[in-house]
Amino acid sequence: MPTRLEHPPLQTAPITTEDAADLRRFIGLVPDPRGLRGRRYPALALLCAAAAAVLTGARSLIDR
């Protein structure tokens, strides 16, 4: 794991409603810090699943 992650440059153009609706496009910009041996699933799929869970109200891994 790197000691710090590089931040991608901020987008200067305003975000449109079409951009906001396609969250997957922005999640794809997140760098994957895992080594080759730690990549069982694509980072995009994991982050999309986590974002979907949070957007539907999940607050933890074991949400009751």
Buried (B, 14 or more C-beta within 10 A) or exposed (E): EEEEEEEEEEEEEEEEEEEEEEBEEBBEEEEEEEEEEEEEEEBBEBBBEEBEBEEEEEEEEEEE
